[in-house]
Amino acid sequence: MRKRILLLLAGCLLCVFVTWLSILLTNPPLTEPAVRIWTITEPEAAYQDKININTATLDELCYAEGVGTVTAQKILDYLQAHGPITQIEELDAVDGIGEKRLEELKKIFYAA
């Protein structure tokens, strides 16, 4: 009985070792270029809790105080006509967006 338990335990350990080895050989650790690519695509710490305005939806744009569906649609139309922006301040060209609304937009959104 003891011999069977020891054989069963040895078999389990062998299975664990073989599984670990196969995972290690098929999924090598990240190399320097892979780490660099990941960090480039990761948003800056200042933007971690914000939404990229260039990819925001109508509903997300309405999160900002003072921005309703009409203004949000104007922002989307502006982005579609002019392409992605690099600074939130570029939205002052949108009709109905002044300094106060820009400040509210900056609290929730970033441009990149």
C-alpha contacts under 8 A as a table, 3 or more apart, distances in Angstrom:
res1	aa1	res2	aa2	distance
1	M	4	R	5.22
1	M	5	I	6.46
2	R	5	I	5.18
2	R	6	L	6.23
3	K	6	L	5.12
3	K	7	L	6.13
4	R	7	L	5.05
4	R	8	L	6.05
5	I	8	L	5.02
5	I	9	L	6.05
6	L	9	L	5.04
6	L	10	A	6.04
7	L	10	A	5.03
7	L	11	G	6.05
8	L	11	G	5.05
8	L	12	C	6.22
9	L	12	C	5.10
9	L	13	L	6.23
10	A	13	L	5.12
10	A	14	L	6.11
11	G	14	L	5.04
11	G	15	C	6.23
12	C	15	C	5.10
12	C	16	V	6.27
13	L	16	V	5.10
13	L	17	F	6.13
14	L	17	F	5.07
14	L	18	V	6.11
15	C	18	V	5.16
15	C	19	T	6.09
16	V	19	T	5.17
16	V	20	W	6.09
17	F	20	W	5.13
17	F	21	L	6.06
18	V	21	L	5.06
18	V	22	S	6.11
19	T	22	S	5.20
19	T	23	I	6.23
20	W	23	I	5.23
20	W	24	L	6.13
21	L	24	L	5.06
21	L	25	L	6.16
22	S	25	L	5.17
22	S	26	T	6.08
23	I	26	T	5.28
23	I	27	N	5.83
24	L	27	N	5.48
24	L	28	P	6.08
25	L	28	P	6.18
30	L	34	A	5.83
30	L	35	V	6.29
31	T	34	A	5.37
31	T	35	V	6.31
32	E	35	V	5.16
32	E	36	R	6.17
33	P	36	R	4.98
33	P	37	I	6.20
34	A	37	I	5.17
34	A	38	W	6.30
35	V	38	W	5.17
35	V	39	T	6.28
36	R	39	T	5.20
36	R	40	I	6.17
37	I	40	I	5.15
37	I	41	T	6.43
38	W	41	T	5.41
38	W	42	E	6.24
39	T	42	E	5.04
40	I	43	P	7.74
43	P	47	Y	6.13
43	P	48	Q	6.33
44	E	47	Y	5.43
44	E	48	Q	6.55
45	A	48	Q	5.20
46	A	49	D	7.72
47	Y	50	K	5.08
47	Y	51	I	7.58
47	Y	110	Y	6.64
49	D	108	I	7.78
50	K	107	K	7.64
50	K	108	I	5.12
50	K	109	F	5.05
50	K	110	Y	6.34
51	I	55	T	7.91
51	I	56	A	6.72
51	I	108	I	6.32
51	I	109	F	4.68
51	I	110	Y	6.16
52	N	55	T	5.64
52	N	56	A	6.15
52	N	109	F	5.62
52	N	110	Y	5.08
52	N	111	A	5.62
52	N	112	A	6.99
53	I	56	A	4.92
53	I	61	L	7.77
53	I	109	F	5.50
53	I	110	Y	5.86
53	I	111	A	5.67
54	N	79	L	7.01
54	N	84	P	5.49
54	N	85	I	6.79
54	N	111	A	6.52
54	N	112	A	7.62
56	A	60	E	5.83
56	A	61	L	6.38
57	T	60	E	5.12
57	T	61	L	6.24
58	L	61	L	5.21
58	L	62	C	6.48
58	L	69	T	6.98
58	L	72	A	5.84
58	L	73	Q	6.55
58	L	76	L	7.42
59	D	62	C	5.20
59	D	63	Y	7.00
59	D	69	T	7.82
60	E	63	Y	5.44
61	L	64	A	6.25
61	L	67	V	7.07
61	L	72	A	5.52
62	C	65	E	7.48
62	C	67	V	5.29
62	C	68	G	5.36
62	C	69	T	6.30
62	C	72	A	6.20
63	Y	67	V	7.29
63	Y	108	I	7.73
64	A	67	V	5.56
64	A	104	E	5.80
64	A	105	L	5.69
64	A	107	K	7.87
64	A	108	I	6.66
65	E	101	R	7.52
65	E	104	E	6.09
65	E	105	L	7.88
66	G	101	R	6.54
66	G	104	E	7.80
67	V	70	V	7.84
67	V	71	T	5.70
67	V	72	A	6.23
67	V	101	R	7.39
68	G	71	T	5.50
68	G	72	A	6.01
69	T	72	A	4.93
69	T	73	Q	5.96
70	V	73	Q	5.20
70	V	74	K	6.34
71	T	74	K	4.94
71	T	75	I	6.29
71	T	96	G	6.78
71	T	97	I	7.79
72	A	75	I	5.09
72	A	76	L	6.33
73	Q	76	L	5.01
73	Q	77	D	6.05
74	K	77	D	5.01
74	K	78	Y	6.07
74	K	94	V	6.77
74	K	95	D	7.47
75	I	78	Y	5.04
75	I	79	L	6.19
75	I	91	L	7.33
75	I	94	V	6.57
76	L	79	L	5.11
76	L	80	Q	6.09
77	D	80	Q	5.07
77	D	81	A	6.10
78	Y	81	A	5.14
78	Y	82	H	5.92
78	Y	83	G	7.76
78	Y	94	V	6.79
79	L	82	H	5.23
79	L	83	G	4.98
79	L	84	P	5.89
79	L	85	I	7.35
80	Q	83	G	5.49
80	Q	84	P	7.88
84	P	112	A	7.90
85	I	88	I	7.20
85	I	90	E	6.76
85	I	111	A	6.06
85	I	112	A	6.83
86	T	90	E	7.75
86	T	111	A	4.94
86	T	112	A	4.85
87	Q	90	E	5.76
87	Q	110	Y	7.33
87	Q	111	A	5.14
87	Q	112	A	7.10
88	I	91	L	5.84
88	I	102	L	7.08
88	I	105	L	7.52
88	I	106	K	6.70
88	I	109	F	7.83
88	I	110	Y	6.52
88	I	111	A	5.82
89	E	92	D	5.84
89	E	102	L	6.75
90	E	93	A	6.40
91	L	94	V	5.39
91	L	97	I	7.01
91	L	102	L	7.49
92	D	95	D	7.58
92	D	97	I	5.54
92	D	98	G	5.95
92	D	99	E	7.49
92	D	102	L	7.25
93	A	97	I	7.49
94	V	97	I	5.77
97	I	100	K	7.82
97	I	101	R	5.68
97	I	102	L	6.64
98	G	101	R	5.50
98	G	102	L	6.16
99	E	102	L	5.03
99	E	103	E	6.30
100	K	103	E	5.26
100	K	104	E	6.53
101	R	104	E	4.98
101	R	105	L	6.09
102	L	105	L	4.99
102	L	106	K	6.16
103	E	106	K	5.11
103	E	107	K	6.66
104	E	107	K	5.36
104	E	108	I	7.16
105	L	108	I	5.57
105	L	109	F	5.72
106	K	109	F	5.28
106	K	110	Y	6.41
